[in-house]
Amino acid sequence: MGKIALDKLSYLLRKYKTTMVKDNGIGWDYSHAVRNNIDIIAKIEPMMFYKFLRPEENAQLSFIFAHNDFLTSGVRPEYALVDFEKVKDAGIDFEYFLESMLGIFNERGIKLLSAHTGDYGNAEEGISGSLALLTIAKKPKFGLKRIKKPYKIILIGELGLEYKFFNERINKQNSTVKISDLSVENYISLLDKRVYYVHDLAEGGLLRALYELKYVLRHGFEINSVNIEKILAPDLPIESALEVSSSGAIIIITENKFELPSHIPHIPILASDHEILLDGKPIEPKGDIIQELFKNK
């Protein structure tokens, strides 16, 4: 339901409890429902269309952002539902974008279940409709309900790659971050049944993810700047790293015995009593700096 304030989101979930699927809630990156003993896993995300990117790059980004969330279930999508909204003045590039999306589905064996194309002249650069991914008759491998104590929490991946990608492309710098670097697919493939839960780091970054987990786990977290700097994209200050959108990184909650290969970038996140602490001091969200890129574009 978007990155709205957690207290407001909690209020809506309580007020419309009978409207929500049981497993829809804070801390879930995907939706899971069971009807007549048949499992349904779903995720919906906005699609991207920026004129400083090529049509096929917009398609790749649009798929990766939805796919990352879906993969936190540990299951791959089988179907897609798409609302293609033509961006104003996009011209033929929008048709190339549409074709590129269909090509991605074809390569991955995803069937297009339903689609709509609209040209109303009111879609601005940045968002071009929505993509929903769906799988039927498969149970999630990872989820909040699987968490058992004792557990440990690990952050996997490099923080700030998404910001670095957009910063380079908007400012027409040499591209050091590939779109594929923003996918969590390779990290998900390393996980097994000893992993209970997976959370991706998109809007709001690490700090937003920890606040969501604080809400559901009922405890705080402690991180330190020395560890963060080990997995921080170059040229990002530590304060920015905590909140910047970081597609390509995930948090996992796992059995204590689970270990990652040493070449995979990862750091531990420790539990604290109540607060979220950086170097022993409470830290509060200030806002995702990636938005400043687009304001100043």
N, C-alpha and C positions, 0 to 999 in steps of 0.2 A: 504493500500500500504506500510505498514511497518513503522518502526520508523525512517524515514529519516528526515532531517532538514525541518522545517515547510516552510521556504521560497522556498526550492527546490520542496517540495510537492505542494505548491501553484502554482508554475510555471508550473508544469506538468499538474495540473488540468485545468489551464487556456489554455495551449497550445493544450491540447487534449480534450477540452470541448465537442466537438461533439462525442467523443468516450465514454465519461462517462455517466452513468445513472444520471439523473438530481439530485437525492438526494445523490449521492456519493460525499463526501467532507470531509474536516477537521472537526473533532468533531463528526462524525457519527461512531458508533461501529458496525453497521450493514448496509446492503445495502437495499434500497427500490425502487422498480420500479412499474409502472402501465402500463399495456398493454391491450387495449380493455376493460377498466374498471375492469381489474383483477389485484389485488395487488400481488406482489411477494416480499418476504423478504428473504434475504440470507446473509450468512457469511462463509468465508473460513479462516482456520487457519492451521498452521503446526501441525503434530502429534508428540508426544514425544516418544522416546525410549532410556532409560538410563539403562545401565547394572547393576547399583547399585539399581535399582527398580525391583520388580517382574513384569512379563508381564501384569497381571491384573491391577497393579498400573499405569503402563504406559498408558494403555487403559483408565483408569479413568481420569488421568490427561489430556490426549489428548481430551477427550470429554468435560471435564469441561472448559478448556480454550476456546474452540469454543462456547460452550453453554453459558458461561458468556456473551460474546459479543452479541450473538443472543438474549439473554433475555433482553438486554437493550431496545429492541423494545416493551417489554411487552407481547410478543407472544411466544408460544412454537413451536419448529421445528417439521415438519411432515416427511421430507425426508432427506436422507443423500447421499452424493456423496463422495467416498473415493478413494484415491490413496495410496495403501499400498506399500512402498518401503522397501525391506528387508535390515536391517542393517548388515554390514559386521560382520561375526563371531557370529551372533545372534543365529544360530542353531534353535532348536525346539522351543525356547522361542518366536521366531517371530510368529510361528503358533499359540501359545497360546495367544499372543498379538492380533492377528487378530480375533481369536475366542472370546476373551473377548470384543472386540469392537462390534462384532455382538450381543453378549449377552446384552450389554448396550442398543443397539438399540431396541432389542426385549422387554426388560423390560419397555422401555419408549414408545413403540408403534410407533417408528420411522421406516419408510420403507426405505430399501436400494434401491435408484433409479439407481445408477451406481457405479461400482467399478473397480479398476485395481490393479493388483499385479505385482510388478517388482522385479527382483533379478539381478542387474547389477554389484554388487560388489563395488559400489562407494558411497553407503549411509553410512555415518559415524554415530557413536553414537550421540544421541541428537535429530535428526530429522529423521522421517521415513515415509515421505509422507505428504499428506494434507487431511483434513476433511472439507467438505462443508456441511452446514445445510441449509434447504430450507423449506419455507412454502408458499403456494399458496392460494389466495382468502381470506386472512385475513389482515386487516389494522393494522399498528403499533399503539400501545397505547401511546408510548412515542417517542418524536423526537424534533429536534431543532425548527421545524416550529410551534410547539405548545406553545413555550415560550411567555408569556405575562407579561408585567410589571404591578404592582410591583411583584417581586419574591424574594425568598430566596434560598440560596445554602447550602446544608447539605452534609457532608461527613459521610457515614455510614460504619461501620465495623472496623476491627482491621488492622492497617498498619503493613506491614512487615511479615505477616504470610507465604507468598510464600518463602521469603528468609530464614526464620526460618526452614521451611519444608526441603528445599534443603540442608541447612547447616547441619541439624541433620542427614539426610540420607547419604550425601556424607562423613561425618566424623564419621558415624556409631555410633551416639549418640542415647540415648533413644528418641523415637519419641513422642513429645508432641503435634505436629500438625498433624491432620488427613487430608487426601486428601479431604474429604468432607468439611473441614473448608475453602477450597479455592473456594468453590462454592458461588455464590451470590443468588442462587435460593430462599433461605428463606427470604432474604431481599426484593427481587422483589415481593414476595407474600404479603408484607406489604403495597405496594404502590397502590394508587387508582387514580381516574381521576383528582384529584387535583395536581398530579405530572405531570410536563410537559416533563421532559427530564431526561435521565439516562446515565451516563458515567462510564465504569468500569476502574479499576486501574491495568493495566497489565504492559508491558514493559515501563520503565521510571517512573512508579509510579505516585504519586500525582502531582509532579511538571510538568511532561510532560502533564498530563491531564489538569492542569490549564493553561499551555501555549496554548493548543489547544482551550480551552474555551475562553481564552483572545483573540485569533484570531477571533473567530466567534461572541463573545458578545461585543467586542470593549471596554472592560474595564479590569482593573487589579483585583487582589485579595489580601486580607490580612489574614494571619494566624498567630497564636502565639504558641510558644513552650509549654506553659502550657496546652493548649487544645490538641496539638498533643500528648503529653506524656500520656494523658488520654486514648488514643486508640492505643498506640504503643506497638508492641510485645516486650516482655522482652529482654534485652541485646542488643537492637539496639540504637545507638546514634541518636539524633534528626536530625542531618545532613543527615544521611543515610536514615532515614524514609521517607524523602521527595521524594527520587528518586528510592528507591528500588521497584522492581516489587511487587505488592500487590494484587494479585488475592484474591477474597473474600471480597473486599471493593468496594464501588461505591460512586459516586457523583450524587446527584439529584438536579434538579432545580424545585421548586414547589411554589404553592400559599402560601402566608404568613400564612394562617390558618392551613396548614397541620402540624400535630405533630406526632412524633414517640413515641412508648412506652418507658418509662424511662429505662427499662432493656436492650434496644438495644443500643450498642455503637455508638455514633454519636456526631459530633461537628459542629458548624456553620462555614461557610467560608464567610467572609465579602467582599463586593466589594470595590475596590480602584480605583483611577482615571486611572492610566496607568500601573504601575509596579505590579509585584508579590512581596509582602512584607512578610518577616518573622520577627516578633517582630519590625515592623516599618522600616526594612532595606531591600532594594532590594536583591533578591536572583536569581542566575543564575544556570542553570543545569550544573552538572559536569559529570554525567554518572551513569548508573545503577550498583550498587555494586554487584548485583547478578551475573554479568558476571565474577567477580573475583573468585567466587566459582568454576566455571568450568575451569578457566585457571589454578587454583592451584590444581585441583583434581588429 
